[in-house]
Amino acid sequence: MPIYEVYTTREFDEDFNKLDNSEKLRVRKIIMQLSLRGDEIGKPLSGLSFFREKKFEGKRLYFLVYKDIFIILAIAIGNKKVQQATINRILIDLSEYQQYVFNIFNKKD
């Protein structure tokens, strides 16, 4: 089974830096799980198998799975209060995230 490469957005990095140490540790464990079994982790959102969330300690980690190129893009971390707004914003920006990932992929070759 191939290993997924996990990349993060600036928004994700900013959200991560606001977490306390125990939450950061939990997110690191989730990232490790994603690299090993990315398309099996979390719950699909908005009827899209590639757009997923993983719950932890009252928060949610939002990510996109690109199975064909074995890349995961961690987009944001949020709580239940902002869940729908975060999901809506990600859906609006899907094409931008896709372009970002394909730019990463093309630079690898």
Sequence and secondary structure as in RCSB ss.txt:
>XXXX:A:sequence
MPIYEVYTTREFDEDFNKLDNSEKLRVRKIIMQLSLRGDEIGKPLSGLSFFREKKFEGKRLYFLVYKDIFIILAI
AIGNKKVQQATINRILIDLSEYQQYVFNIFNKKD
>XXXX:A:secstr
    EEEE HHHHHHHHTS HHHHHHHHHHHHHHHHHGGGSSEEETTEEEEEEEEETTEEEEEEEETTTTEEEEE
EEEEGGGHHHHHHHHHHTHHHHHHHHHHHHHHH 
